Amino acid sequence: MRFEKPREIASRLLLQREAGDDFIENLLEPALAHAQLSSADRGLLQELVSGFNTQAGFINAVLRGYLREREATERLLMDMKQTDPALGFSHPKWLTERWEKKIGREALLRLLDWNNTAPKTFARLNLLRTNADQLREQWAREKVEAKLVPAEWASDTLVYELQSFPPLATLPSFTQGLFYIQDPSTLLAIVELDPQPGETILDYCAAPGGKTACIAERMKNEGKIIAHDMAPDRLKLVEENCARLGVTCVHPALPSTLSAQLSTLYDRILIDAPCSNTGVIRRRVDLRWRIREQEISRLRATQLQLLRDAMSRLKPGGTLVYSTCSLEPEENSELVRDFLKEQPAMHLQRERSLTPWERNVDGAYVARLVRGA
């Protein structure tokens, strides 16, 4: 077996990103998990795909200039954040103007500041493999420092903020599936889905499998979860994560497989829809400059079709949960209203949003819909 060098891996990942396969951080995570690299080579790989190595001399010169005029520069930047938020916080002008119209200047400034903070790493305890006491004891041996994070929308799920830790892929607790890296905001959709043991559930956009595994945990691995996604390599990631986490009730399904099961109706369906991702900009290193306003209209059409398709597979009286990590009403509440107008058999039980700068988690929107009996 030939092991790739960090520059080879970086080249492969950047070509995949250019082809539009996925976000660079999503491509990097499994690559780091599977590559046998030293700490120095891991750092080099991360720098090559995410940093500005070729501009190091220029950046160093800018930094030296900044140190000479630090106080004046910081005053100028603070003024700029008020007078020209797009430039002061390094965001596209069309996006800041759009947000200001929808949420106002004060909330805009808080959101832009939030997007420029370093994202925290959260870990969800996996009850299929361990319990809280055992995990804390193992983390202590592995030199992992963590604190419990309260999430009132998911009070029965234990989530920790990892404050200091070695590379995750090197931890026995990680490879043994004792936890899953997952922002607390993602649990809101699972809570609203409310899966029960013995049910048949469709996770319509399952990759990479974090929500799928959480559903299985709540079902105590009893029942059947169909994990659907468009691409075989993305489904493979779901399979790998489920195997590590001890999930045994998940059955991966490509579109062709799902099409052959038209007669199957599900108790509950989760649509974690593809979206603009504007609620997770601080985690997506290139998103703010890649996103285009017209993309939101294109995504709306996809999201609406996903809702239509899912409804046709839902049992009478069944629950359909629609979720995004978008902050845009056109992809969230407005889209759900449009869907309900054309589908009178569906009823909105409740909807909820998590606002990043208020909740200190990624942005999330969830709507719980029920099909009439």
N, C-alpha and C positions, 0 to 999 in steps of 0.2 A: 504493500500500500504506500503510495507516494503522498507525503505531507506537503501541503502548499505553504509557501512563504508569505509573509504579510503583504508584500507588494503584489503578489499574484492574486491573493484574496481580494485586496483593494481594487485591483483592475477588474476582476470579475464582478464585484458588487456594483462598481460605478457603471459598468456596461449594462447590468441588469436595471439599474435605476434610470439610465438614459432611455432604455427600451420601455420604461413605464411599468415595470413589473410590480413595484411597491415603493414605499418610503424607504429612504436609506437606513433609518434606524431599525425598521422592521427587518430589512435584509441583514443588517449587521448583527442583530441579537443571535439568530441561530448560527451564523458563521462563527461568532466568538464561542458559542457553546460547543461546537463540534471541532473547532481547530485546536490543535495541541501546540499552544504558543507560550513562550515565556511572558512574564509581566511586561518586559520592555517591548517585545514584539506586539503584544496586545495593544499597548499604548500607541505604537507606531501605526498599527492598522486603523485604530480609531482616528488618529490624526490625519491619516491619508484620505479617509472617506469623509471626514467632517471638518477638518481644519484648513488653514491657509498656508501650508508649509512652503509653497513656492514663493510666497510674498513675505517671507519671514523678515528679510532685510528692510523692506518698506515699512512693515508693521512696527518693527523695533525702532525705526527712526521716528515714526508717529508717536510711539509711546515715550521716547526720550523728550520729544517736543512737549508732550502733554505734561510730563513731570516738571518741566521748567515753568509751565504756565498753568499749573493745576487749578489753583483757586479761581483764576479768571475763567478758565474753561468750564469748570463746574458751575459757576454762576451763569455763564452763557447757556449751558445746557439746561439748567433749571428754568431759565426764562423761555427757552425754545420749547420746552415741554408744555408750557402754558400758551404761548403764542402760535406755535406750529407743532401740534402733537404728532403729526405723521412723521416729521423730520426728527423731532426731539426724542421720540420713542422708536424710531426706525421701523415704521410700518407704511404700507402703501396708502397713498392719500385717499384713493377711492374707498378703501375699507374703513379708514378712520371716519371719513365723512358719512358713510353709510351707518356706522355704529352710532355716531353722535346724533343723527336724526332719530334713531330708534330708542336710545337709552339715555341721551343727554350728556352734557359735558363732564359732569362730576364722575358718573359711572364709566364713561369712556376713559378718563385718565386712570382710573383704578384698574380697568381691564388692560390697558396698554402697559401699565407698570407690572401687572401680574404676568403678562406674556413675556416680559423681559427678565423674570426671575428664573433661577435654576429649578427644574422640576425635582420633586422628591421621589424617592423609591419606596413603594408600599408593597407589603407582602400579605396575602390572604392565607390564613391557617387552613390546611386541608384536613378535614376531619375524617376523610377516608383512610388516611395514613397515620395520624397521630392525634394528640391533644395538646392543649396550651402548655401544660406543665412540661411535658416531654420536649416540646419544641424549644421552650425557653432554656431548658437544661442543655440541649444539644447546641443551641446558638452560643451559649456561654463557653462551651468547649471549643467552638469554631471561631471565637472572638468576633461574634456578631453583636453589635449594640442596637437595640430596637426598643421602641416604646409603643404601647397600645394607642390606637387612634380611634376615638369615638365617632361613629357615624350613625346618627339617630335614625336615618332611613333604612339602616341594616343592622339594628342593634344585636341581632342574634348571630352575626358573623364577625369573627375576630380578624381585624386588620391592623398591621403594625407598620410604623414608619421605620425603615432601616436607616440608622444614622451613621453607622460605621461598620464596614464589612469587607472581607476579601472578595476577589472576583467570584460572582455568584456561581458560575459553572464549576468552580473548584470545590464548592461546599457539598459535603455528603448530604446535608439536609435538603439541598436543592435537587441533587440527582436522585435522592430517595423519594422525592415528590411530597415532602412535608409541607411545602408552601408553594404559592404561585404568585408571581409578580403581577399586581393588579391594583389600579387606582380605585379608591373607595367609591367613586362616582359610578363605576360600572356595575355596582351591586344593586343600584336602584331598579334597573330593568328586571333583575332576577327576583327581587322582592315583589314587584308588581306582577310578574308572571305567576308567582306562588306555585311552583311545581310540587306535585304530590307523588309519593311512592306508588308504583303500579301504573302510572299514566303513560300515554303515548304522546310524545312531544316532538315538535319540529323546530330545530334551530336553523332558520332559513339562511343566514349569512354567518356561518359558524367560525371560520378561521379568525385568529389562531387557536381558538378553543378555550379561552379563559372562562367565558360565560357558560360554555357547554359543560365544562367540568364542574362549575359551581352549581348548575342545575342538577347534575348527577349527584353531587354531594347532598343537596336538599332532598333528593328522591331516595337517598340511602342506596343508590345503585340498583333500585328496584323499579322496573319499568323499561321503557324503550325511548331513546332519544335518537332521532334522525338528524345527523349533522350534515347540512348541505352547504356546498360552496361551489364556485364556478370552475376552479382550476385544481387539477390533481395534486400539484405541489403544495397548494395551500391546505388541502385536505390531509396531506401527509403530515403537515405540522400539527393539525388537530389530533391525528392518531398518535403522534409522538408525545404530545402533551398529556393526552388522556392515559396513555400507557404509563408514563412517569408518575401520574397522580393517582393511579389505581382505579381509574374509571373503567367499568366493564359493560355498561349499558348503552354505550354510544355506537351507532352504526353510520359510518361515513356514506355520503351519497352525492354523486355528481348530478348535474341537471338531467342527463339521460336516465339515470336510475330513478330519480324522482318522477319523471314523466311516465315511467312504466308503472307507477303506483298511484294512478289517478283516483282509484276507488278508495284509497286510504284516507280516512279523516282523523284529525288530531284533536286531542283534548285541549292542548295549548300550543301556541306558535309564538316564537320570538323572532322579530325582524330587527336585527342590529344593523340598520341600513347603511350602505355606502353614502357618505355625505361630504360636505365641504371641510369638516374637521376644525372649524373655527373655534371650538371650545378647547382644543388641545394644541394650540399654536406653539406654546412654550415647549412642547415635547417634539414638535416636528421642525427640524432645524431649517428646512428650506421652504416650508409651507407658505409663509406670509408673502414671499416673492413669487411663488409659483401659482397661487390661486388667482382665478380670474372671475369677475362678477358674472359673466355669462355662464360660468360653470354651475352656478346655483340653479339656474333655470333648467339646464340639462339634467342635473341630478334629481330635480323635482319629478321629471317624467319617469325616471328609473324608480324612484321611491314610491310613486303612486302605483306603478305597475306591480311592484313587489307586494303592496297592500292588497291589490285586487287578486293576485295569484294566491296569496296566503288565505284570503277569505274563502276561496273556493275549496280549500283543503281543511277548513275548520269545522268541527262538529257543531250542531245547534247547541247553544248554551256554552260553547267553548270560549276561551280567552285568547285574545291576540294582543301582544305587546309590541309596540313600535318604539324604537329608540334610536337616537343619534348622539354624536358628540359635537353637534353644530349649535351655534348661538343664533342662527338665522330663522326667523319666524316662517319664512317661505318653505323651509324644510321641516318645520316642526308643527306648531299649532295651526298655522294656516293650511298646511298640507292635509292635516287630519280633518279639518273642517271641510275641505273640498272632497275628501274621500267619503265622509259621512253623508254629504249631500247626494252623492251618486249611489250610495249603498244604504238604503233605509233599514236593512236588516241588522246593521251594525250600530252599536250604541257605545258612546264614550262614558266609561265609569269615572275615570279621573285622569288628569295629566299633571306632570310635575317637572320642574326644571331645577337644576343645580347650577348656580351662578358662581364661576370660579373665584372672583374677588370677594365674595361673601362667605363661601363655604370652604375655601382653601383646598379645593379639589378640582379636577378637570371639569369642564362644562359638560352638561348632559341634559337631554330632554327625553321624557318617557310618557307615552300615552297607553293606557289600559283600555282595550276595547272588548266588548262581548257581543257575540252573535246571538240574535234572538232565537228562542227555541222553536 
